[in-house]
Amino acid sequence: MYATIQKWGNSQGIRLPSVLLKSLDIKENDRLEIIQVEDGIQLRKAPKVHRSFEERFAEQFGVSPEESDIRFDNEELDWGSPQGAEVW
């Protein structure tokens, strides 16, 4: 399979055949990781950017929220009545 580098705005781009994209389950707006290898480039589907709270917590603390000693209070705080020009 071949493709041609073409001007795309101030950059250059390459169009990937839809058959290839479908076979790799790559869709419009998916992120690709570009890796420089000795004799060319390699494209990979990038890992998802969005991570859940649990994933971020585990990355930061090394355990899930359920396994940690950290507790989150879900109580609503009363900050008092408005003092300035706040809109309520």
matplotlib code that plots the C-alpha trace (Angstrom):
import matplotlib.pyplot as plt

x = [0.0, 1.3, 0.4, 1.7, 2.7, 0.6, 0.4, -2.2, -2.4, 1.1, 2.0, 2.1, -0.1, -0.8, -4.2, -4.8, -7.0, -10.4, -9.9, -6.8, -8.5, -11.5, -9.3, -7.5, -10.6, -9.3, -12.0, -12.1, -10.6, -8.9, -5.4, -2.4, 1.1, 3.9, 7.1, 10.3, 12.0, 15.4, 14.1, 10.7, 7.8, 5.3, 1.8, -0.2, -3.5, -2.8, -4.1, -7.2, -6.7, -9.7, -9.2, -11.8, -11.3, -10.4, -7.7, -6.2, -6.4, -4.6, -2.0, -1.3, -1.5, -0.9, -4.2, -7.8, -10.0, -11.6, -8.3, -6.9, -7.3, -8.2, -11.9, -13.9, -16.6, -19.7, -21.3, -22.5, -20.8, -22.7, -20.6, -23.0, -25.2, -23.9, -21.7, -21.2, -22.8, -22.9, -25.7, -27.7]
y = [0.0, 3.4, 7.0, 10.5, 13.3, 16.4, 20.0, 20.6, 24.2, 25.1, 21.5, 18.3, 15.4, 11.9, 10.3, 6.8, 4.5, 3.8, 0.0, 0.3, 2.6, 0.2, -2.8, -1.1, 0.4, 3.9, 6.6, 10.3, 12.3, 9.3, 10.2, 8.5, 8.2, 8.8, 6.9, 7.5, 4.2, 3.6, 3.6, 5.4, 6.2, 4.0, 5.0, 3.6, 4.3, 6.5, 5.5, 7.2, 10.7, 10.7, 8.7, 8.1, 9.4, 5.9, 5.6, 9.0, 8.2, 4.9, 6.5, 9.2, 7.0, 3.5, 2.1, 2.5, 4.9, 2.0, 0.6, 3.9, 5.6, 8.8, 9.7, 12.2, 14.1, 14.7, 17.2, 20.5, 23.5, 26.6, 29.6, 32.1, 34.7, 36.7, 39.6, 41.5, 41.5, 37.7, 36.3, 33.5]
z = [0.0, -0.9, -0.1, -1.1, 1.2, 0.3, 1.4, 4.1, 5.2, 6.5, 7.1, 5.1, 5.5, 4.3, 3.6, 5.0, 3.0, 4.7, 4.3, 6.5, 9.1, 9.3, 9.8, 12.7, 14.2, 13.8, 13.4, 12.7, 15.6, 17.1, 18.3, 16.7, 18.3, 15.8, 16.5, 14.6, 13.7, 12.0, 8.5, 8.7, 11.0, 12.8, 13.6, 16.6, 18.0, 21.1, 24.5, 25.5, 27.0, 29.4, 32.5, 35.2, 38.7, 39.9, 37.2, 38.1, 41.8, 41.4, 39.2, 41.9, 45.0, 43.8, 45.1, 44.3, 46.3, 48.1, 49.2, 50.5, 53.9, 52.2, 52.7, 50.7, 52.5, 50.4, 52.8, 51.4, 53.0, 54.0, 53.1, 54.6, 53.0, 50.0, 51.0, 47.7, 44.3, 43.9, 41.8, 43.5]

ax = plt.figure().add_subplot(projection="3d")
ax.plot(x, y, z, "-o")
ax.set_aspect("equal")
plt.show()
